[in-house]
């Protein structure tokens, strides 16, 4: 059987695309991945998504998205896509040995934040450890926090967090930033920001919530405990596009290139969410692009028929 539409990925972009596509009668099949729900599954409180005036837990919001897509008869496979063939239509999509064919495909596989991968970090993600200042900065009013990184994204996170935190300490492994000169200058001149050069985080400390970090100076090997209530990791994101390398046009950062709204370099294949967007990376912008991709796919299929 050939599906009219297969959606790969199940964060806010994929699930919104499923809701719109299902309501348009496309009967989409979503291959949601073994870790369904996207990055919001690692987020505790979401307070900036419209319609939730009291906030909502990230996993709960994703469950609500999924229930709405199910209501309109989206079908789900909770497993990872292992291979795709986009050389001809209907496109081939494999989950292990199971082959699926599709007249159109929406790719919403998202991006993955790079983490420090040090002891104590993983258990405290969502409990003081974050990779998104825009998402979580509000929860750190009048607290002392650290930002780890030295590129433009780290500078942006640090400057944004000064709106809430009483003190921001930027921790960077080198003796100069990789960021653009103007961004680095803004950080170094800001009265609420300190910089710790030549320093790495060896461990995140805390029982239930972050209480500090263990720092090591890379030149002297001196180790110290540094008290903090929040750790913002700003060392970049990696788009989940390994399946599509050599098949679809990617930009220099590895994100899907889109042309004319959400269309990719192959007609009938569309991109949505953080796999395309390396600028905003918000649930609400991902959902909006999922809506666009579903409408684009519906219109494209209509023109083919």
N, C-alpha and C positions, 0 to 999 in steps of 0.2 A: 504493500500500500504506500502511495506517495502522499505525504502531508502537504497541505497548502503552505503552512508556515511552521518552522521549528525555531524556537527561541533558546539560545545557549546562554545560561547564566540566570541567576534568580535574585539579584539585589533589587533595589527600588526601580532601576531602569527596566530590567527584564520583566518584573511582575507588573509594572504599569503597562508595558507593551502587551503583555498577555491579556490584561483587562480590556484594553482598547481593541485588540485583535479579536478576542473572543466575542465581544459585543458587536463586532462587525461581521460575525458569522464565519470567521476563518478557522475556527476550531483548532487553535494552536496546540502544539506539543511543546512543553518546556522541559529541557534537560537541565535540571537545576543544579547539578553538581553534588558531590558527596558532602561538601560543606555549604549547604544551601543558605541563602539569605544575605550574602555579601558582608561587607565590613561592619554593617550595623549590628551584626550578631555579636560584635565585640564591644558594643557601646552600651553603657548602662542607661543614663537619662538622655532623652532627646527632647529639648525644649524649644527648638527653633523650626519645627515642622508645623505648618499651618493646620489647624483643626484639632490640635491637642493642647488646649490652654493650660492644662496642669502638667504637661510633659508626658512622656511615655517611654518605657524601656525599649531599647533598640530591638531585641528579639521579639518582644510583643508586637511592635509595629510591623515587623516583617511577617509575623504570623497573620496579622490582620490583612496585609496586602495579599498574602497567599490565599486566605479564605475567600477574599473578593474575587480573585482570579478563578478559583475553583467554582465559585457560585455560577460563573458564566461558562463553565464546562471546559476550562483549560485542563489538559491532562499533563501529568508530571512523571518524570523519571528521575529518581534521586540517585544519580550516579554521574561520573565524569565522562565527558566526551574524550575519546582516546585518539580519534583521527577524523579528518574531514577531507573530502574531495570536492573542490569548487570548480573543477575544469569544465563541467557541463551540467546542464539541468536535465532532470532533477538532481540537486546536489546530494552528495553522499555524506552521511554523518554516522560515525560508529561509536557505540558504547561497548567496549570490549569486542566481542564477536557479533553483537547485534547491530544490524545495518538499518538505518532509517534514511528515507529519501524525502526531499523537500523542494517545493517549487520556489520558496523564498526562505531566507534565513535572517534572523536578527541576532547579532552578537552583542551580548551584554555581560561579558565575563569579568569586567571590573579591573581593578588594580589592587596590588598588595603593598601595604606600607612596609618599608624596610625597618626591621627592629634591631636593637643592639645585640640581642641573643646573649644576654648575660644572666647570671642567676638572679632570681627574684623578679625579673621583668614580666614574664608571661602570666604568673598568677595575679599580678596587680594591674594588668591592662583593664581599663574601665574603673579602677579603684585608685586613681592617682597617676597612672601611666596612660598616656594618650599619644596619638599621632596626628591629632587635628585640633589646633588651637581654636579655630572658628567654631568647631562643634562643642568643645568642652571648656574654653577659657572662662566662661561665665561662672563656673562652679568654683573658681579659685580666687574669689574676691578677697582682697587684703591678705593673701597668703604669699609666702616665699616659694618660688618655683624655679626649676631649671629647664633650659632648652638645650638639647644636644644636637650639634651640627654646625656647619660653617658655610653653607651655600645660601643662595637667595631665599630659599624657602625657610631656612632657619632664621634668617634676619626678619623676614615677614612675620613669622610666628612670634618671635621675641618682641617685636614692636607692637603687634596686636595685643599680646598678653599684658603689656604695661597698662592697658586700660582697666585691668582687673586686679592683677597681682600687686602686692606691696613692693616686691623686689623680684627681678628676673636675672638669673645668672646663666650666661651662655657658656657651655662647655665645648671646647674644640680641641681636637687632637694635634693640630698644627699651631705654628706661631703667627699665622695670618689667615684671614678668611678667604675662601674661594669665591665668595659673593662679589657682586658688582661693587665698584668703589663707592658709589653713592649710598647703597644699602648698608655696607659695612660702616661707613662714616656715621650714618644715622644711629646705628646701634651703639657705636663706641661713644657717641656724644650724648646719648640719652641718660638723664639723671637717675632713672630707675633700673638701669641695666649694668651689670658687672660682667666681665669676661674672664674666664679661666683658660689660659692658653696651655698648649702642650699637655692636655689632660684628657683622660678617658674615664668612662664609667665602668667599673669592674663588677658592680653588683647594685641592685636596687633593694633597699632595705625597707622593712615594714611587715606588720602582721595584720592582714586585712586591708590596710590602707598604707600608702607610702609615708614613710617617716624620714627617709634620707637616702643618700647614695654613697657608695664607696668609690672614691676617686683615686686615680694613680697618675702621677706626673710621668710622662713617657721619657723625660730626659734624666730625671733623678731617681725614678722608681719609688719615690716617697708616696705612701698611701695614707689617706685620711678619710674619716667619716664626715660627710657634709649634710647637715640637716636640711630637709626640704619636704614640702607637702605635695609637690607635683613634679612629674618628669614628662616633658614633651619631647618626643623623639622626632627630629626633623632632618632625617638623612635621606629622604627621597621615597618615591614609590616606584614599583615595577608593574607595568601593565601586563595583564594575563593574556598575552598574545602569542605564546610559543606555538600553539596549534596552527597559527595562520602565517608564520614566517615563510616567505617564498611563494605564498598563495595570494595574499592581499597586500596592497601598499601600506607600509608603516612609515611613520615619521622618524626623525633621527633619535627620538627617545623611545621608540618601539611601540608607540600608540597607533591605533588604527587611523588611517587617513580617511576622511569623508569628503565627498564632493556633492554639491547640490543637496543641501539639507543633510540627511543621514546616510545617503548612498555611499558605499565603499567603491573600490576600484573594479569590482565585479558586479554587473547588473543583477539585481535580485538579492544581493547581500547587503545588509544594513548594520550600522553600528550605533550603540547607545550607551550612555553612562560613562563611568570612569575609564573604560577601555578606550574611549575617545577623548574624554575631557581631562586634561592635566592642569587646568587652571582653577576651576571652582571646587570640584570634588565634594559636592554636597548632596544629601539625599533628595532635596527638592529639585535641584537641577538635573540629577540623574533621572528622576521620575518624569520630568518634563521632556527629556530627550527620548525616554522610552515611549512616551505618547507620540512624539514626532515620528519615531521609527515605525511604529505600528501603522500610523496613517500613511506614511510613505510606502510601506510594504503593501498595504491594502490597495492603494492607488496604482502601484506598479503591477500588481497581480491583475487588477481590473483591466489595465491597458494590454496586458499579454493575452487576456482572454477575449 
